[in-house]
Amino acid sequence: TLILSLAIATTGYAASDLMVSLFKFQSKMVAQGNVEAIMKLGEMYEQGRGTKKDFNKALEMYKKALAQGHADAAKAIRRVETAKKQGVRNLEIERKKKLSHEKSLREKAARAQVARDEAARQEAAREKIMREEAAMEKIMHEEAAMEKAAHEEVEKEKIMRRKMAGKKIMPEKTAMKKAVHEEVTGGKVMPEKAAMEKTARGEVGKEKAIKAGMQQKPEKKAPGMGWDEEDPEDPD
């Protein structure tokens, strides 16, 4: 065993296959009760050569060697126990580091998620405001269009009423004109006009009669003119 270990150490061969072979060889020697093989197998468990590192297995081997009176067994036991405790501490440190790292990752992920949620919330709020503004603008446009249409409708109705009123007034005006015309020409004004015309004709007739009478009277001759006082040709 020592020769094989020295051969591996001096030649520098530490390949896994050699370590595995040595581990198997030492295991066979341990089965035969060889105390040196027991110590060597404990070292291999302690250092993790040829097999997986296992402090419990190493302590088991060293305690067997101590029971058989090996001088270095107690020292090896203290070393492994210290390493085991340190390993536990290291494992605890590593565990805490791992937990801290995982916690940091979770917190970082949570912060990132919060940031994403906040960004999404702000984006949703902006979109909501934009939708509300667009809806309000649409309502205002629709109200303006409705007011314009209503105003145009009112104007159309006014125009139609004026047209209808005009159509209604025209027959009334025509009827009034016709009534006035009928009143003027049909019996109220005409007798007065006829009477006035008759009176006027009578006055004209009187004037003519007066003139005719004046022409029938004899004219007196002026003195010294040799005229007779009565004109024998005057019919009066």
C-alpha positions in Angstrom: 0.0 0.0 0.0 2.7 2.4 0.9 4.7 1.5 -2.3 1.6 2.2 -4.4 0.9 5.5 -2.7 4.5 6.6 -3.1 4.5 5.5 -6.7 1.4 7.7 -7.4 2.9 10.6 -5.5 6.4 10.4 -7.1 5.2 9.9 -10.7 2.6 12.6 -10.4 -0.2 10.3 -11.5 -3.3 11.3 -9.7 -5.8 10.3 -12.3 -9.2 9.3 -11.1 -8.8 5.8 -12.3 -5.6 5.3 -10.1 -7.3 6.8 -7.1 -10.4 4.6 -7.6 -8.1 1.6 -7.9 -6.3 2.6 -4.7 -9.5 3.2 -2.9 -10.7 -0.3 -3.9 -7.4 -1.8 -2.8 -7.5 -0.1 0.6 -11.1 -1.2 1.1 -10.0 -4.9 0.6 -7.2 -4.4 3.1 -9.6 -2.9 5.6 -11.8 -6.0 5.2 -8.7 -8.0 6.3 -8.3 -5.8 9.4 -5.2 -3.9 8.3 -5.0 -0.8 10.6 -2.8 1.1 8.1 -5.3 0.5 5.4 -8.0 1.7 7.7 -6.1 4.9 8.3 -5.4 5.3 4.6 -9.1 4.8 3.7 -10.0 7.4 6.3 -7.7 9.8 4.7 -9.2 9.1 1.3 -12.7 9.8 2.7 -11.4 12.9 4.4 -9.7 14.3 1.3 -12.2 13.0 -1.2 -9.7 11.0 -3.3 -10.9 8.0 -5.2 -14.3 8.6 -3.7 -16.7 11.3 -2.6 -15.6 13.4 0.4 -17.3 12.2 3.5 -16.2 13.3 7.0 -18.5 10.8 8.7 -17.0 7.9 6.8 -13.5 9.3 7.6 -14.3 9.5 11.3 -15.6 6.0 11.2 -12.3 4.7 9.7 -10.2 6.8 12.2 -12.2 5.5 15.2 -11.6 1.9 14.0 -7.9 2.6 13.8 -8.0 4.2 17.2 -9.7 1.2 18.6 -6.8 -0.9 17.2 -4.3 1.4 18.9 -3.0 3.4 15.9 -1.0 6.4 17.2 -2.2 8.9 14.7 -5.9 8.0 14.9 -6.8 10.5 17.7 -5.1 13.4 15.9 -6.9 12.5 12.7 -10.2 12.3 14.6 -9.7 15.9 16.0 -8.7 17.1 12.6 -11.7 15.7 10.9 -14.1 16.9 13.6 -12.6 20.4 13.3 -12.9 20.3 9.5 -16.4 18.9 9.9 -17.3 21.8 12.2 -15.7 24.2 9.9 -17.4 22.6 7.0 -20.7 23.0 8.8 -19.9 26.6 9.4 -18.8 27.0 5.8 -21.9 25.2 4.7 -24.0 27.5 6.9 -22.1 30.5 5.5 -22.6 29.2 2.0 -26.2 28.5 2.8 -26.7 32.0 4.2 -24.9 33.4 1.2 -27.1 31.4 -1.1 -30.2 32.4 0.8 -29.1 36.1 0.8 -28.4 35.9 -2.9 -31.7 34.2 -3.6 -33.4 36.9 -1.4 -31.6 39.6 -3.3 -32.7 38.1 -6.6 -36.3 37.8 -5.4 -36.2 41.4 -4.1 -34.7 42.6 -7.4 -37.3 40.6 -9.3 -40.0 42.0 -7.1 -38.8 45.6 -7.6 -38.6 45.0 -11.3 -42.2 43.6 -11.2 -43.3 46.6 -9.2 -41.7 48.9 -11.7 -43.4 47.0 -14.6 -46.7 47.2 -12.8 -46.3 50.9 -12.1 -45.3 51.5 -15.8 -48.3 49.5 -16.9 -50.6 51.4 -14.5 -49.3 54.7 -15.7 -49.7 53.6 -19.3 -53.2 52.4 -18.6 -54.0 55.7 -16.9 -52.6 57.7 -19.9 -54.6 55.5 -22.3 -57.7 56.1 -20.1 -57.2 59.8 -20.1 -56.7 59.8 -23.9 -59.9 57.7 -24.4 -61.8 60.1 -22.1 -60.5 63.1 -23.9 -61.3 61.5 -27.3 -64.8 60.6 -26.1 -65.3 64.2 -24.7 -64.1 65.7 -28.0 -66.4 63.4 -29.9 -69.3 64.4 -27.7 -68.5 68.1 -28.2 -68.3 67.6 -31.9 -71.6 65.7 -31.9 -73.2 68.4 -29.8 -71.8 71.2 -32.1 -73.1 69.3 -35.1 -76.5 68.8 -33.4 -76.7 72.5 -32.5 -75.8 73.4 -36.0 -78.3 71.0 -37.5 -81.0 72.3 -35.0 -80.1 75.9 -35.9 -80.3 75.1 -39.6 -83.6 73.4 -39.0 -85.0 76.4 -37.1 -83.9 78.7 -39.9 -85.5 76.4 -42.4 -88.7 76.4 -40.4 -88.6 80.2 -40.2 -88.2 80.4 -43.9 -91.0 77.9 -44.5 -93.2 79.9 -42.1 -92.4 83.1 -43.9 -93.2 81.5 -47.2 -96.4 80.0 -45.9 -97.3 83.3 -44.3 -96.5 85.0 -47.6 -98.7 82.5 -49.4 -101.4 83.1 -46.8 -101.1 86.8 -46.9 -101.2 87.1 -50.7 -104.7 85.6 -51.0 -105.7 87.8 -48.2 -104.2 90.9 -49.9 -105.8 89.8 -53.1 -109.1 89.3 -51.4 -108.8 92.7 -49.7 -107.9 94.4 -52.9 -110.8 92.6 -54.6 -113.2 93.6 -51.8 -111.9 97.2 -51.9 -112.3 97.2 -55.7 -115.8 95.7 -55.4 -116.6 98.2 -52.7 -115.4 101.0 -54.8 -117.0 99.9 -58.0 -120.0 97.9 -56.7 -122.3 100.1 -54.8 -120.9 102.3 -52.1 -118.7 104.8 -53.8 -120.3 104.6 -57.3 -123.6 106.3 -56.3 -121.7 109.1 -54.7 -119.5 109.4 -57.7 -122.6 109.3 -60.0 -124.3 111.9 -57.9 -121.2 114.1 -58.0 -121.0 113.6 -61.7 -124.7 114.4 -62.0 -124.3 117.5 -60.0 -121.4 118.5 -62.0 -123.3 118.0 -65.2 -126.2 120.0 -63.7 -123.8 122.9 -62.9 -122.4 122.7 -66.4 -126.0 122.8 -67.8 -126.9 125.8 -65.6 -123.8 127.6 -66.8 -124.7 126.9 -70.4 -128.3 128.0 -69.8 -127.1 131.2 -68.2 -124.8 131.9 -71.0 -127.6 131.2 -73.5 -129.9 133.6 -71.7 -127.4 136.3 -71.7 -126.9 135.9 -75.4 -130.7 136.3 -76.1 -131.1 139.8 -74.3 -131.0 142.9 -76.7 -127.9 144.9 -76.5 -128.1 148.7 -76.0 -126.3 150.8 -78.4 -124.0 153.4 -77.1 -125.2 157.0 -77.4 -124.2 158.6 -80.6 -123.6 155.4 -82.3 -126.9 155.6 -84.3 -128.1 152.3 -82.9 -131.7 151.6 -82.0 -132.5 150.8 -78.4 -133.9 147.5 -79.4 -132.5 145.2 -82.0 -135.3 144.0 -84.2 -133.2 140.9 -85.0 -132.9 139.8 -81.3 -135.3 136.9 -80.8 -136.1 138.0 -77.2 
